[in-house]
Amino acid sequence: MPAVALGTWAWGDSGEVGDGYFGSQLTESGLRKVVEKAHANGFTLWDTAVVYGMGRSEAVLAQALKGYDRSEYQLSTKFTPQIAGDGEDPVADMLEQSLDRLGTDYVDLYWIHNPADVARWTPLLIPLLKSGKIRHVGVSNHNLEEIALADQILGEAGFRVEAVQNHYSLLYRSSERAGILDHCREHDVRFLSYMVLEQGALTGTYSPANPLPEGSSRAVAYNGILPQLQALTDRMGEIGEDRGGSAADVATAWAIAKGTTPIVGVTKAGYIDGLVRARGIDLAGEEIAELEALADAADVDTRGSWEHEMFKAPA
């Protein structure tokens, strides 16, 4: 697995300003350049989902990857229970639609996106694993108890949960505090961290004097807390400058140093340069501790509306 996975949440936007989560101005040629630069630097794991633009992200990603041999990249997409159909096998149905949009006959990593009913949905992955349509299974936004239940269900058929994908950043470390990172280390499960940059709030680009663009969902979520983040992002910027990088590179390097694989959204080829720098930054233990102390002092809660609390399982 590459040191960093590439997120395509924003690729599901229509391209019109204010539409979708990011309102990014994306072009086919621009995204092709992202793919070319990513692959030239060894970043080949692409993370998407049906709900990212209701299929648009998957279709756009497939177009951007056209011409590459299927063995040259890995695809990660998701079954989201909240939009399941009412057919006999909604998981298989949603996967087939994803395979069609992605132009492939298998997915390297398939996720149960949200834990609506672990006992109901997890067994439906087993025939898809047996058929080879999915190679590995992960669970996203699951707490420790839900991860263990999914693993038990898969284990009875000779498979297992091989990856966990949760919101994890300097500002939101609930998976660490709930023991999920320890569980993953102990059981050789990959932990993929998303929102490590908190949708731009931890890049150092934005501040009270230069807030996120008004009218975006990011502005609503983060502009009010930018004053509390200033000390943290300033220090991240200083550490980054010492290493020839940026605050954003430090946020990504922190996630790598914690033993996770960060998923970073990439909409411009230049973003790949930051991932290359982050991959090469080796943060000292005291720097990690200092950043986490500054993050704790900011005292903010960036839990998404789709997430539930990650409660620590009883001993």
N, C-alpha and C positions, 0 to 999 in steps of 0.2 A: 504494500500500500504506500503511495506517495506520502511525503511529510505533510502535505496539505491537499485537501479535496476542494474541488471547484464548484461553487454554488451557482445555481441558475434560477433562483427565485425571481430575480428582477427580469429575467428573460421572458417571463410570462406577461409582462406589461405590454400594452398595445403599442407603446411608443408615443402616445399622446400625453402631454404634460398633465399631471394630476390623475392619470388613470392608473389603477393598480396601486401597489405599495410604494413604488419608487418614481413612477412617471419618467423613466429613463428614455433618452432619445437613442434608440438602438437601431443599427442598420445591419443588413445581412453581411456586407463586406467588413464592417467593424467587428462583428462577432467571429467571422472567419479568421481575422487577424488575432483575436484572443486565443482561439483554438490553436493556431499555428505556433504562436509564441509559447503557449502553455506546454504543448507537446515537445517543443524544442528544448524545454527546461525540465522535462520529466514529470510534469503534472498531467496525469492522464485519467484521474477518477472524477467523473462528472456526476453531480448530485442534482436530481430534479424531482418532480412530483406532479401527479395529475392536477392537484389543486393550484399549482403555480400557473395562473391564467387559464385554468380549466382545460389543460392539454396544450396550451400554446407554447409553454416552455419546452415540453418534450419535442414538439414538432420543430421549433426553432433550433433546438440543440441538434436534432438529427440532420437538419440542413447544414448546420455549421460543421458537422463532422463528416460530411459527404466526401468520399474519396479516400478516407483513411480505412485501412483494414480493421476489421472488428477486433482483431487480437491486439491492436495498438492502443486501445482505450477500454476503460471500465465504466459501466453505467449503473447508477444507483437511482432507483425510483421507488414510489410508495403506494401502498393501498391505504386509503383514508376512509375509515368506517363511516364517518359522518356523511359521506356522499355515496355510500354503497347503494347499488341498485337492488331491485326486489326479485331478481332471478334466483335460480336454484343454487348458483355458486357465484356470489358477487365478487369474491376475491379473484377467481379465474377470469371473470368477465372484465374486471378493471385492468388486470394484467394484460389480457389480450389487446385491449384498446391502447395500452401503453406501448406494447411491443409493435403494434401497427404504426403508431406515431413516431416511435424511435427507429423504425426500419430495421428491426433485429428479431431474432428468434429466441433470445435469452437475455436475462438481466443478471449482471454479476452480483448485485446486492439489492434485495427487495425488503422493504420495511413495512411493518404495521405502523402506520403514521401516528395514530393516537389510540390510547387504550380504552376504547368505548366498551369492549367486552372481550377480554383476553381469551376466556374459555370458548367463546363462540368463533372468533376469527382465526386464532392461531392454528387449529387443526386443518383449516382449509389450505394452509401453505404446504402441507406434507405431500400431497400428490403433485404439486408444482415443483417441489424439490426432486421428487422421484423421476419426474419427466425431463428434468434438466432445463426447464424454462426459467427457473431461478437457481442460481448457484449457491448463494449464501443468504441467510436471513438475519435481519436486524429489527430492533424495536425502537421507536422514537417517542419521546415524551412519556415514557413509562417510569414508574417508581420502582424501588427495589423489589417489592412484593410482586408486582406485575411482571418484572423481568424474570424472576424466579419461576413464576407460574408458566410463562411462555416457554421457558427453557425446559421445564418438566414435561410439558405437552409434546414438544418437539423431540425430547430425549427418548420418550417411549417409542418413537419411530426411528431412532438412530440418528437424529439430527440434533442441532442445538442453536441457541441464539449466539451468533458470532459477533454481533456489533450492537452498540447502543448509541443512539443519536439524541442528545439533549441540548437545550440552551445552556451554554456554559461560557462565562466571560469573567473578567476581573470584577465586574459589577454584579454578577449573578452566579454564585458558586454553590447553589443548592444541591446539585448532584454530588459534589464533593462532601458536603456536610451530611448528606443522607447516607453516605457510605457506598454510593454507586461506583465511584472511581476505584475504590478499594476492591469492590466486588469484581470489577472488570479486570484489574491487575491479577487478582487471585485465580480467575477462571480463564485467563487468556482470551478475553473479549475486547475487541477494539472499541474505544470510546471516541465517537466523532462529535466534536463540539461545534454548535452553530451559534451565530450571533456573537462571535468573539469580538467583533468591532462595534457591536450594539448599533447596527444600521448607520454607522458613521460617527456616532457620539464619542467613540474612543479613538478616532483617527487623528485628533489634534487639529483637524481642519476647522472645526466648529467651536464657537465660544459664545459667551453672552453678547459680545460685540459683533459676532458673525454667526448668527443662529442658522439652524437648518432651514431650507426653503419653506416659506409659509405656504399653507395649502396642502402640504404633504402629511401623510400619516406619521412620518418620522418626526416632523416638527411638533405635532400634538404630543407625541410620546416623550420627546427628549428636550425640547427647548426650555421647558420649565426647570429642568434639573442641571442645565449646563453650568450655572454658577457653582454648584456643589462638586462638579467634576473638574474644575479648573486646576486645582493643585495636582490631581492625579495625571491629567493629560499633559500638564507642563512638565512633570517629572518624567513621564514616558517620552516626551519630546527630547528632553536632555539626554536620557539614556540612548535613545535612538541616534541622536546627533553624534554621540561619542563612538557609535558603531557605523557611522555613515548611512544611517537609516532615518526612519520617521517614527512618530508615536504609533502609527498603525502597525508598522513592522514589529514594534515591541509588544503590542497586544497579541499579535499572532505568534511571536516567539515565546511569549508567556504560556500560551495554550499548548504549544509543542513541548515546552519544558515540563509541563504538568503531566506529560505522558498521553496527551490526547492528539487526535488528528483534526485540526481545525478545518471547518468548511467555510471558505471565504468567497463571497460573491464577486464575480469578475464580469464587468461590462466593458472594460477598456483594456487594450493590450498592455498599456503601461502599468496596470495593476499587477501583472505577472512579475515585473521587476521587484515590487515590494515583497512578493512571496519568496523570490530568490534570496533577497536580503534577510527576510525573517528566518528562513531555513538555515542561514549561516550565523545567526545571532545566538550566542551561548550565554544566557543570563546567569549571573552568580546567585547563589542562594540568598544572600543578603538583599540583592536587588528584587528578587521575587517577593521576599517578606516585606520589603518597603512598599512595593506597589500594592500588595494586598492590604497592608495597613492603611494606605491612603484611600483605597477603594472602600474599605470598611468605614473609614471616617466620613466618606461622602454620604453614607447612609441613605441609599436610594434603592428602590425596588423596580427592576426592569422586567419582571415576569410578564410574559405575553398573555393576552386574553385567552388564548387557546391552551395554556399550560395549567396543570394543577400543581399543588405543592408536592415537593419530594420529601415525604416524611421518612425519618429514619426508622428502620424496622426495629422492633423490640429485641433486646439481647436474648 
